[in-house]
Amino acid sequence: MLEEKLKEAIIDELKRQAADRPQALKVQGAGDAKGSEELTVNGKIDLGALAMVIAGSVAGGP
């Protein structure tokens, strides 16, 4: 349960970042990644934003 919630939070955040900066970040396989163990990411990731999303997910946030 926690693992799935974390995966979903990470994928959603990476997709959000890619949508905001399509020239700097590309995410492939995100549609299938929730049921998979693999995701292809190419580009720059805002680690601060990603860490906050992960922390919020673990803490029970939205």
PQR file of N, CA, C, O and H, with PARSE charges and radii, in Angstrom:
ATOM      1  N   MET A   1       0.827  -1.199   0.000 -0.4000 1.5000
ATOM      2  CA  MET A   1       0.000   0.000   0.000 -0.0000 2.0000
ATOM      3  C   MET A   1       0.868   1.257   0.000  0.5500 1.7000
ATOM      4  O   MET A   1       0.676   2.137  -0.840 -0.5500 1.4000
ATOM      5  N   LEU A   2       1.813   1.354   0.924 -0.4000 1.5000
ATOM      6  CA  LEU A   2       2.678   2.524   0.985 -0.0000 2.0000
ATOM      7  C   LEU A   2       3.534   2.631  -0.269  0.5500 1.7000
ATOM      8  O   LEU A   2       3.730   3.722  -0.806 -0.5500 1.4000
ATOM      9  H   LEU A   2       1.968   0.639   1.607  0.4000 1.0000
ATOM     10  N   GLU A   3       4.039   1.504  -0.727 -0.4000 1.5000
ATOM     11  CA  GLU A   3       4.877   1.504  -1.925 -0.0000 2.0000
ATOM     12  C   GLU A   3       4.094   2.031  -3.131  0.5500 1.7000
ATOM     13  O   GLU A   3       4.617   2.833  -3.905 -0.5500 1.4000
ATOM     14  H   GLU A   3       3.880   0.618  -0.291  0.4000 1.0000
ATOM     15  N   GLU A   4       2.869   1.593  -3.292 -0.4000 1.5000
ATOM     16  CA  GLU A   4       2.054   2.056  -4.413 -0.0000 2.0000
ATOM     17  C   GLU A   4       1.753   3.546  -4.298  0.5500 1.7000
ATOM     18  O   GLU A   4       1.752   4.260  -5.301 -0.5500 1.4000
ATOM     19  H   GLU A   4       2.444   0.942  -2.664  0.4000 1.0000
ATOM     20  N   LYS A   5       1.502   4.013  -3.089 -0.4000 1.5000
ATOM     21  CA  LYS A   5       1.222   5.424  -2.868 -0.0000 2.0000
ATOM     22  C   LYS A   5       2.453   6.272  -3.199  0.5500 1.7000
ATOM     23  O   LYS A   5       2.329   7.343  -3.794 -0.5500 1.4000
ATOM     24  H   LYS A   5       1.503   3.433  -2.274  0.4000 1.0000
ATOM     25  N   LEU A   6       3.629   5.797  -2.817 -0.4000 1.5000
ATOM     26  CA  LEU A   6       4.864   6.506  -3.120 -0.0000 2.0000
ATOM     27  C   LEU A   6       5.126   6.541  -4.622  0.5500 1.7000
ATOM     28  O   LEU A   6       5.480   7.586  -5.167 -0.5500 1.4000
ATOM     29  H   LEU A   6       3.729   4.927  -2.334  0.4000 1.0000
ATOM     30  N   LYS A   7       4.953   5.404  -5.291 -0.4000 1.5000
ATOM     31  CA  LYS A   7       5.135   5.351  -6.743 -0.0000 2.0000
ATOM     32  C   LYS A   7       4.215   6.345  -7.432  0.5500 1.7000
ATOM     33  O   LYS A   7       4.644   7.094  -8.310 -0.5500 1.4000
ATOM     34  H   LYS A   7       4.666   4.555  -4.848  0.4000 1.0000
ATOM     35  N   GLU A   8       2.967   6.350  -7.038 -0.4000 1.5000
ATOM     36  CA  GLU A   8       1.992   7.247  -7.656 -0.0000 2.0000
ATOM     37  C   GLU A   8       2.386   8.705  -7.440  0.5500 1.7000
ATOM     38  O   GLU A   8       2.299   9.512  -8.366 -0.5500 1.4000
ATOM     39  H   GLU A   8       2.618   5.742  -6.325  0.4000 1.0000
ATOM     40  N   ALA A   9       2.816   9.048  -6.232 -0.4000 1.5000
ATOM     41  CA  ALA A   9       3.222  10.420  -5.937 -0.0000 2.0000
ATOM     42  C   ALA A   9       4.433  10.831  -6.772  0.5500 1.7000
ATOM     43  O   ALA A   9       4.470  11.943  -7.299 -0.5500 1.4000
ATOM     44  H   ALA A   9       2.887   8.392  -5.480  0.4000 1.0000
ATOM     45  N   ILE A  10       5.408   9.958  -6.896 -0.4000 1.5000
ATOM     46  CA  ILE A  10       6.611  10.244  -7.678 -0.0000 2.0000
ATOM     47  C   ILE A  10       6.264  10.422  -9.154  0.5500 1.7000
ATOM     48  O   ILE A  10       6.697  11.387  -9.784 -0.5500 1.4000
ATOM     49  H   ILE A  10       5.377   9.055  -6.468  0.4000 1.0000
ATOM     50  N   ILE A  11       5.496   9.508  -9.696 -0.4000 1.5000
ATOM     51  CA  ILE A  11       5.109   9.579 -11.112 -0.0000 2.0000
ATOM     52  C   ILE A  11       4.317  10.848 -11.392  0.5500 1.7000
ATOM     53  O   ILE A  11       4.572  11.541 -12.377 -0.5500 1.4000
ATOM     54  H   ILE A  11       5.144   8.724  -9.184  0.4000 1.0000
ATOM     55  N   ASP A  12       3.364  11.148 -10.532 -0.4000 1.5000
ATOM     56  CA  ASP A  12       2.546  12.346 -10.738 -0.0000 2.0000
ATOM     57  C   ASP A  12       3.401  13.609 -10.703  0.5500 1.7000
ATOM     58  O   ASP A  12       3.197  14.518 -11.508 -0.5500 1.4000
ATOM     59  H   ASP A  12       3.157  10.585  -9.732  0.4000 1.0000
ATOM     60  N   GLU A  13       4.362  13.671  -9.773 -0.4000 1.5000
ATOM     61  CA  GLU A  13       5.229  14.845  -9.679 -0.0000 2.0000
ATOM     62  C   GLU A  13       6.143  14.953 -10.898  0.5500 1.7000
ATOM     63  O   GLU A  13       6.331  16.045 -11.433 -0.5500 1.4000
ATOM     64  H   GLU A  13       4.529  12.933  -9.120  0.4000 1.0000
ATOM     65  N   LEU A  14       6.705  13.847 -11.333 -0.4000 1.5000
ATOM     66  CA  LEU A  14       7.564  13.888 -12.516 -0.0000 2.0000
ATOM     67  C   LEU A  14       6.775  14.303 -13.753  0.5500 1.7000
ATOM     68  O   LEU A  14       7.275  15.061 -14.584 -0.5500 1.4000
ATOM     69  H   LEU A  14       6.553  12.960 -10.898  0.4000 1.0000
ATOM     70  N   LYS A  15       5.550  13.812 -13.877 -0.4000 1.5000
ATOM     71  CA  LYS A  15       4.699  14.205 -15.001 -0.0000 2.0000
ATOM     72  C   LYS A  15       4.368  15.693 -14.930  0.5500 1.7000
ATOM     73  O   LYS A  15       4.324  16.369 -15.958 -0.5500 1.4000
ATOM     74  H   LYS A  15       5.144  13.196 -13.202  0.4000 1.0000
ATOM     75  N   ARG A  16       4.136  16.202 -13.724 -0.4000 1.5000
ATOM     76  CA  ARG A  16       3.838  17.623 -13.546 -0.0000 2.0000
ATOM     77  C   ARG A  16       5.041  18.470 -13.957  0.5500 1.7000
ATOM     78  O   ARG A  16       4.900  19.468 -14.664 -0.5500 1.4000
ATOM     79  H   ARG A  16       4.172  15.653 -12.890  0.4000 1.0000
ATOM     80  N   GLN A  17       6.223  18.058 -13.505 -0.4000 1.5000
ATOM     81  CA  GLN A  17       7.432  18.796 -13.862 -0.0000 2.0000
ATOM     82  C   GLN A  17       7.674  18.754 -15.371  0.5500 1.7000
ATOM     83  O   GLN A  17       8.063  19.760 -15.963 -0.5500 1.4000
ATOM     84  H   GLN A  17       6.338  17.248 -12.931  0.4000 1.0000
ATOM     85  N   ALA A  18       7.448  17.613 -15.985 -0.4000 1.5000
ATOM     86  CA  ALA A  18       7.636  17.475 -17.434 -0.0000 2.0000
ATOM     87  C   ALA A  18       6.637  18.348 -18.193  0.5500 1.7000
ATOM     88  O   ALA A  18       6.977  18.913 -19.233 -0.5500 1.4000
ATOM     89  H   ALA A  18       7.131  16.796 -15.504  0.4000 1.0000
ATOM     90  N   ALA A  19       5.430  18.462 -17.693 -0.4000 1.5000
ATOM     91  CA  ALA A  19       4.423  19.303 -18.346 -0.0000 2.0000
ATOM     92  C   ALA A  19       4.796  20.784 -18.224  0.5500 1.7000
ATOM     93  O   ALA A  19       4.561  21.566 -19.145 -0.5500 1.4000
ATOM     94  H   ALA A  19       5.153  18.003 -16.848  0.4000 1.0000
ATOM     95  N   ASP A  20       5.381  21.161 -17.081 -0.4000 1.5000
ATOM     96  CA  ASP A  20       5.793  22.556 -16.879 -0.0000 2.0000
ATOM     97  C   ASP A  20       7.011  22.924 -17.706  0.5500 1.7000
ATOM     98  O   ASP A  20       7.144  24.067 -18.144 -0.5500 1.4000
ATOM     99  H   ASP A  20       5.572  20.525 -16.333  0.4000 1.0000
ATOM    100  N   ARG A  21       7.910  21.955 -17.926 -0.4000 1.5000
ATOM    101  CA  ARG A  21       9.155  22.211 -18.649 -0.0000 2.0000
ATOM    102  C   ARG A  21       9.431  21.098 -19.659  0.5500 1.7000
ATOM    103  O   ARG A  21      10.384  20.337 -19.489 -0.5500 1.4000
ATOM    104  H   ARG A  21       7.801  21.026 -17.571  0.4000 1.0000
ATOM    105  N   PRO A  22       8.619  20.994 -20.697 -0.5600 1.5000
ATOM    106  CA  PRO A  22       8.776  19.887 -21.659  0.2800 2.0000
ATOM    107  C   PRO A  22      10.120  19.891 -22.389  0.5500 1.7000
ATOM    108  O   PRO A  22      10.575  18.843 -22.847 -0.5500 1.4000
ATOM    109  N   GLN A  23      10.756  21.053 -22.502 -0.4000 1.5000
ATOM    110  CA  GLN A  23      12.055  21.117 -23.157 -0.0000 2.0000
ATOM    111  C   GLN A  23      13.173  20.602 -22.248  0.5500 1.7000
ATOM    112  O   GLN A  23      14.246  20.253 -22.741 -0.5500 1.4000
ATOM    113  H   GLN A  23      10.387  21.905 -22.130  0.4000 1.0000
ATOM    114  N   ALA A  24      12.949  20.548 -20.938 -0.4000 1.5000
ATOM    115  CA  ALA A  24      13.996  20.164 -19.990 -0.0000 2.0000
ATOM    116  C   ALA A  24      13.815  18.769 -19.403  0.5500 1.7000
ATOM    117  O   ALA A  24      14.764  18.198 -18.867 -0.5500 1.4000
ATOM    118  H   ALA A  24      12.078  20.832 -20.538  0.4000 1.0000
ATOM    119  N   LEU A  25      12.600  18.210 -19.497 -0.4000 1.5000
ATOM    120  CA  LEU A  25      12.337  16.919 -18.867 -0.0000 2.0000
ATOM    121  C   LEU A  25      11.339  16.117 -19.690  0.5500 1.7000
ATOM    122  O   LEU A  25      10.294  16.620 -20.102 -0.5500 1.4000
ATOM    123  H   LEU A  25      11.829  18.674 -19.933  0.4000 1.0000
ATOM    124  N   LYS A  26      11.689  14.867 -19.915 -0.4000 1.5000
ATOM    125  CA  LYS A  26      10.794  13.945 -20.618 -0.0000 2.0000
ATOM    126  C   LYS A  26      10.611  12.699 -19.759  0.5500 1.7000
ATOM    127  O   LYS A  26      11.580  12.153 -19.231 -0.5500 1.4000
ATOM    128  H   LYS A  26      12.538  14.459 -19.580  0.4000 1.0000
ATOM    129  N   VAL A  27       9.378  12.256 -19.624 -0.4000 1.5000
ATOM    130  CA  VAL A  27       9.048  11.063 -18.850 -0.0000 2.0000
ATOM    131  C   VAL A  27       8.334  10.103 -19.785  0.5500 1.7000
ATOM    132  O   VAL A  27       7.312  10.446 -20.378 -0.5500 1.4000
ATOM    133  H   VAL A  27       8.591  12.699 -20.054  0.4000 1.0000
ATOM    134  N   GLN A  28       8.878   8.899 -19.914 -0.4000 1.5000
ATOM    135  CA  GLN A  28       8.277   7.887 -20.783 -0.0000 2.0000
ATOM    136  C   GLN A  28       7.832   6.693 -19.950  0.5500 1.7000
ATOM    137  O   GLN A  28       8.509   6.291 -19.003 -0.5500 1.4000
ATOM    138  H   GLN A  28       9.708   8.621 -19.432  0.4000 1.0000
ATOM    139  N   GLY A  29       6.699   6.140 -20.313 -0.4000 1.5000
ATOM    140  CA  GLY A  29       6.191   4.962 -19.617 -0.0000 2.0000
ATOM    141  C   GLY A  29       5.408   5.301 -18.371  0.5500 1.7000
ATOM    142  O   GLY A  29       5.071   4.402 -17.601 -0.5500 1.4000
ATOM    143  H   GLY A  29       6.149   6.467 -21.082  0.4000 1.0000
ATOM    144  N   ALA A  30       5.105   6.578 -18.145 -0.4000 1.5000
ATOM    145  CA  ALA A  30       4.403   6.981 -16.930 -0.0000 2.0000
ATOM    146  C   ALA A  30       2.989   6.405 -16.876  0.5500 1.7000
ATOM    147  O   ALA A  30       2.474   6.129 -15.792 -0.5500 1.4000
ATOM    148  H   ALA A  30       5.379   7.308 -18.771  0.4000 1.0000
ATOM    149  N   GLY A  31       2.369   6.225 -18.021 -0.4000 1.5000
ATOM    150  CA  GLY A  31       1.018   5.669 -18.042 -0.0000 2.0000
ATOM    151  C   GLY A  31       0.978   4.231 -17.567  0.5500 1.7000
ATOM    152  O   GLY A  31      -0.004   3.795 -16.966 -0.5500 1.4000
ATOM    153  H   GLY A  31       2.787   6.449 -18.901  0.4000 1.0000
ATOM    154  N   ASP A  32       2.050   3.493 -17.838 -0.4000 1.5000
ATOM    155  CA  ASP A  32       2.121   2.087 -17.439 -0.0000 2.0000
ATOM    156  C   ASP A  32       2.926   1.878 -16.164  0.5500 1.7000
ATOM    157  O   ASP A  32       2.954   0.769 -15.631 -0.5500 1.4000
ATOM    158  H   ASP A  32       2.847   3.848 -18.327  0.4000 1.0000
ATOM    159  N   ALA A  33       3.575   2.914 -15.670 -0.4000 1.5000
ATOM    160  CA  ALA A  33       4.529   2.765 -14.568 -0.0000 2.0000
ATOM    161  C   ALA A  33       3.878   2.378 -13.251  0.5500 1.7000
ATOM    162  O   ALA A  33       4.526   1.749 -12.415 -0.5500 1.4000
ATOM    163  H   ALA A  33       3.552   3.815 -16.104  0.4000 1.0000
ATOM    164  N   LYS A  34       2.624   2.731 -13.042 -0.4000 1.5000
ATOM    165  CA  LYS A  34       1.986   2.408 -11.772 -0.0000 2.0000
ATOM    166  C   LYS A  34       1.860   0.903 -11.588  0.5500 1.7000
ATOM    167  O   LYS A  34       1.839   0.419 -10.456 -0.5500 1.4000
ATOM    168  H   LYS A  34       2.097   3.242 -13.721  0.4000 1.0000
ATOM    169  N   GLY A  35       1.777   0.168 -12.669 -0.4000 1.5000
ATOM    170  CA  GLY A  35       1.704  -1.281 -12.584 -0.0000 2.0000
ATOM    171  C   GLY A  35       3.022  -1.938 -12.918  0.5500 1.7000
ATOM    172  O   GLY A  35       3.106  -3.164 -13.001 -0.5500 1.4000
ATOM    173  H   GLY A  35       1.794   0.561 -13.588  0.4000 1.0000
ATOM    174  N   SER A  36       4.054  -1.133 -13.112 -0.4000 1.5000
ATOM    175  CA  SER A  36       5.358  -1.634 -13.517 -0.0000 2.0000
ATOM    176  C   SER A  36       6.411  -1.221 -12.498  0.5500 1.7000
ATOM    177  O   SER A  36       6.118  -0.514 -11.533 -0.5500 1.4000
ATOM    178  H   SER A  36       3.985  -0.138 -13.044  0.4000 1.0000
ATOM    179  N   GLU A  37       7.614  -1.663 -12.723 -0.4000 1.5000
ATOM    180  CA  GLU A  37       8.732  -1.291 -11.864 -0.0000 2.0000
ATOM    181  C   GLU A  37       9.708  -0.388 -12.596  0.5500 1.7000
ATOM    182  O   GLU A  37      10.778  -0.088 -12.068 -0.5500 1.4000
ATOM    183  H   GLU A  37       7.852  -2.236 -13.507  0.4000 1.0000
ATOM    184  N   GLU A  38       9.360   0.058 -13.817 -0.4000 1.5000
ATOM    185  CA  GLU A  38      10.285   0.842 -14.617 -0.0000 2.0000
ATOM    186  C   GLU A  38       9.640   2.109 -15.159  0.5500 1.7000
ATOM    187  O   GLU A  38       8.454   2.155 -15.485 -0.5500 1.4000
ATOM    188  H   GLU A  38       8.491  -0.186 -14.246  0.4000 1.0000
ATOM    189  N   LEU A  39      10.482   3.135 -15.239 -0.4000 1.5000
ATOM    190  CA  LEU A  39      10.082   4.426 -15.770 -0.0000 2.0000
ATOM    191  C   LEU A  39      11.327   5.038 -16.399  0.5500 1.7000
ATOM    192  O   LEU A  39      12.410   4.956 -15.820 -0.5500 1.4000
ATOM    193  H   LEU A  39      11.445   3.098 -14.974  0.4000 1.0000
ATOM    194  N   THR A  40      11.195   5.643 -17.559 -0.4000 1.5000
ATOM    195  CA  THR A  40      12.324   6.287 -18.216 -0.0000 2.0000
ATOM    196  C   THR A  40      12.174   7.793 -18.079  0.5500 1.7000
ATOM    197  O   THR A  40      11.174   8.373 -18.503 -0.5500 1.4000
ATOM    198  H   THR A  40      10.315   5.710 -18.029  0.4000 1.0000
ATOM    199  N   VAL A  41      13.186   8.421 -17.478 -0.4000 1.5000
ATOM    200  CA  VAL A  41      13.178   9.862 -17.253 -0.0000 2.0000
ATOM    201  C   VAL A  41      14.452  10.429 -17.860  0.5500 1.7000
ATOM    202  O   VAL A  41      15.546   9.918 -17.620 -0.5500 1.4000
ATOM    203  H   VAL A  41      13.998   7.951 -17.134  0.4000 1.0000
ATOM    204  N   ASN A  42      14.301  11.502 -18.657 -0.4000 1.5000
ATOM    205  CA  ASN A  42      15.448  12.119 -19.302 -0.0000 2.0000
ATOM    206  C   ASN A  42      15.359  13.627 -19.113  0.5500 1.7000
ATOM    207  O   ASN A  42      14.470  14.278 -19.661 -0.5500 1.4000
ATOM    208  H   ASN A  42      13.413  11.917 -18.851  0.4000 1.0000
ATOM    209  N   GLY A  43      16.283  14.175 -18.336 -0.4000 1.5000
ATOM    210  CA  GLY A  43      16.316  15.618 -18.151 -0.0000 2.0000
ATOM    211  C   GLY A  43      16.544  16.008 -16.719  0.5500 1.7000
ATOM    212  O   GLY A  43      16.931  15.191 -15.883 -0.5500 1.4000
ATOM    213  H   GLY A  43      17.006  13.646 -17.891  0.4000 1.0000
ATOM    214  N   LYS A  44      16.301  17.267 -16.448 -0.4000 1.5000
ATOM    215  CA  LYS A  44      16.534  17.830 -15.120 -0.0000 2.0000
ATOM    216  C   LYS A  44      15.284  17.713 -14.266  0.5500 1.7000
ATOM    217  O   LYS A  44      14.179  18.027 -14.708 -0.5500 1.4000
ATOM    218  H   LYS A  44      15.987  17.931 -17.126  0.4000 1.0000
ATOM    219  N   ILE A  45      15.479  17.251 -13.018 -0.4000 1.5000
ATOM    220  CA  ILE A  45      14.384  17.081 -12.067 -0.0000 2.0000
ATOM    221  C   ILE A  45      14.591  18.044 -10.911  0.5500 1.7000
ATOM    222  O   ILE A  45      15.705  18.179 -10.404 -0.5500 1.4000
ATOM    223  H   ILE A  45      16.376  16.996 -12.658  0.4000 1.0000
ATOM    224  N   ASP A  46      13.530  18.710 -10.494 -0.4000 1.5000
ATOM    225  CA  ASP A  46      13.571  19.561  -9.312 -0.0000 2.0000
ATOM    226  C   ASP A  46      13.474  18.641  -8.093  0.5500 1.7000
ATOM    227  O   ASP A  46      12.384  18.226  -7.700 -0.5500 1.4000
ATOM    228  H   ASP A  46      12.625  18.601 -10.905  0.4000 1.0000
ATOM    229  N   LEU A  47      14.630  18.331  -7.503 -0.4000 1.5000
ATOM    230  CA  LEU A  47      14.665  17.383  -6.387 -0.0000 2.0000
ATOM    231  C   LEU A  47      13.948  17.914  -5.151  0.5500 1.7000
ATOM    232  O   LEU A  47      13.364  17.137  -4.395 -0.5500 1.4000
ATOM    233  H   LEU A  47      15.515  18.668  -7.822  0.4000 1.0000
ATOM    234  N   GLY A  48      13.984  19.216  -4.939 -0.4000 1.5000
ATOM    235  CA  GLY A  48      13.283  19.794  -3.792 -0.0000 2.0000
ATOM    236  C   GLY A  48      11.789  19.533  -3.867  0.5500 1.7000
ATOM    237  O   GLY A  48      11.173  19.110  -2.889 -0.5500 1.4000
ATOM    238  H   GLY A  48      14.458  19.847  -5.553  0.4000 1.0000
ATOM    239  N   ALA A  49      11.211  19.786  -5.035 -0.4000 1.5000
ATOM    240  CA  ALA A  49       9.780  19.556  -5.218 -0.0000 2.0000
ATOM    241  C   ALA A  49       9.451  18.064  -5.113  0.5500 1.7000
ATOM    242  O   ALA A  49       8.438  17.686  -4.524 -0.5500 1.4000
ATOM    243  H   ALA A  49      11.711  20.129  -5.830  0.4000 1.0000
ATOM    244  N   LEU A  50      10.310  17.228  -5.685 -0.4000 1.5000
ATOM    245  CA  LEU A  50      10.082  15.785  -5.627 -0.0000 2.0000
ATOM    246  C   LEU A  50      10.165  15.291  -4.182  0.5500 1.7000
ATOM    247  O   LEU A  50       9.342  14.481  -3.756 -0.5500 1.4000
ATOM    248  H   LEU A  50      11.132  17.536  -6.164  0.4000 1.0000
ATOM    249  N   ALA A  51      11.145  15.770  -3.437 -0.4000 1.5000
ATOM    250  CA  ALA A  51      11.291  15.373  -2.034 -0.0000 2.0000
ATOM    251  C   ALA A  51      10.081  15.797  -1.208  0.5500 1.7000
ATOM    252  O   ALA A  51       9.634  15.053  -0.336 -0.5500 1.4000
ATOM    253  H   ALA A  51      11.814  16.428  -3.783  0.4000 1.0000
ATOM    254  N   MET A  52       9.548  16.991  -1.478 -0.4000 1.5000
ATOM    255  CA  MET A  52       8.368  17.451  -0.729 -0.0000 2.0000
ATOM    256  C   MET A  52       7.157  16.573  -1.010  0.5500 1.7000
ATOM    257  O   MET A  52       6.379  16.267  -0.107 -0.5500 1.4000
ATOM    258  H   MET A  52       9.912  17.596  -2.186  0.4000 1.0000
ATOM    259  N   VAL A  53       7.001  16.169  -2.270 -0.4000 1.5000
ATOM    260  CA  VAL A  53       5.886  15.298  -2.636 -0.0000 2.0000
ATOM    261  C   VAL A  53       6.015  13.950  -1.951  0.5500 1.7000
ATOM    262  O   VAL A  53       5.031  13.412  -1.444 -0.5500 1.4000
ATOM    263  H   VAL A  53       7.634  16.417  -3.004  0.4000 1.0000
ATOM    264  N   ILE A  54       7.223  13.402  -1.934 -0.4000 1.5000
ATOM    265  CA  ILE A  54       7.456  12.111  -1.278 -0.0000 2.0000
ATOM    266  C   ILE A  54       7.193  12.233   0.211  0.5500 1.7000
ATOM    267  O   ILE A  54       6.514  11.381   0.784 -0.5500 1.4000
ATOM    268  H   ILE A  54       8.022  13.839  -2.346  0.4000 1.0000
ATOM    269  N   ALA A  55       7.714  13.273   0.853 -0.4000 1.5000
ATOM    270  CA  ALA A  55       7.505  13.477   2.284 -0.0000 2.0000
ATOM    271  C   ALA A  55       6.025  13.621   2.596  0.5500 1.7000
ATOM    272  O   ALA A  55       5.534  13.058   3.575 -0.5500 1.4000
ATOM    273  H   ALA A  55       8.265  13.966   0.387  0.4000 1.0000
ATOM    274  N   GLY A  56       5.311  14.378   1.760 -0.4000 1.5000
ATOM    275  CA  GLY A  56       3.866  14.553   1.966 -0.0000 2.0000
ATOM    276  C   GLY A  56       3.112  13.249   1.821  0.5500 1.7000
ATOM    277  O   GLY A  56       2.148  12.998   2.544 -0.5500 1.4000
ATOM    278  H   GLY A  56       5.709  14.836   0.965  0.4000 1.0000
ATOM    279  N   SER A  57       3.548  12.425   0.894 -0.4000 1.5000
ATOM    280  CA  SER A  57       2.906  11.126   0.680 -0.0000 2.0000
ATOM    281  C   SER A  57       3.113  10.209   1.890  0.5500 1.7000
ATOM    282  O   SER A  57       2.189   9.521   2.324 -0.5500 1.4000
ATOM    283  H   SER A  57       4.331  12.629   0.308  0.4000 1.0000
ATOM    284  N   VAL A  58       4.334  10.209   2.424 -0.4000 1.5000
ATOM    285  CA  VAL A  58       4.641   9.384   3.586 -0.0000 2.0000
ATOM    286  C   VAL A  58       3.889   9.894   4.814  0.5500 1.7000
ATOM    287  O   VAL A  58       3.445   9.109   5.652 -0.5500 1.4000
ATOM    288  H   VAL A  58       5.084  10.768   2.072  0.4000 1.0000
ATOM    289  N   ALA A  59       3.752  11.230   4.912 -0.4000 1.5000
ATOM    290  CA  ALA A  59       3.093  11.831   6.065 -0.0000 2.0000
ATOM    291  C   ALA A  59       1.567  11.754   5.962  0.5500 1.7000
ATOM    292  O   ALA A  59       0.856  12.104   6.904 -0.5500 1.4000
ATOM    293  H   ALA A  59       4.113  11.868   4.232  0.4000 1.0000
ATOM    294  N   GLY A  60       1.077  11.296   4.819 -0.4000 1.5000
ATOM    295  CA  GLY A  60      -0.371  11.171   4.650 -0.0000 2.0000
ATOM    296  C   GLY A  60      -1.011  12.380   4.001  0.5500 1.7000
ATOM    297  O   GLY A  60      -2.228  12.554   4.073 -0.5500 1.4000
ATOM    298  H   GLY A  60       1.655  11.012   4.054  0.4000 1.0000
ATOM    299  N   GLY A  61      -0.205  13.217   3.367 -0.4000 1.5000
ATOM    300  CA  GLY A  61      -0.740  14.400   2.684 -0.0000 2.0000
ATOM    301  C   GLY A  61      -1.397  14.034   1.377  0.5500 1.7000
ATOM    302  O   GLY A  61      -1.444  12.864   0.999 -0.5500 1.4000
ATOM    303  H   GLY A  61       0.783  13.076   3.308  0.4000 1.0000
ATOM    304  N   PRO A  62      -1.913  15.057   0.675 -0.5600 1.5000
ATOM    305  CA  PRO A  62      -2.598  14.816  -0.601  0.2800 2.0000
ATOM    306  C   PRO A  62      -1.672  14.357  -1.702  0.5500 1.7000
ATOM    307  O   PRO A  62      -2.118  14.119  -2.824 -0.5500 1.4000
TER
END
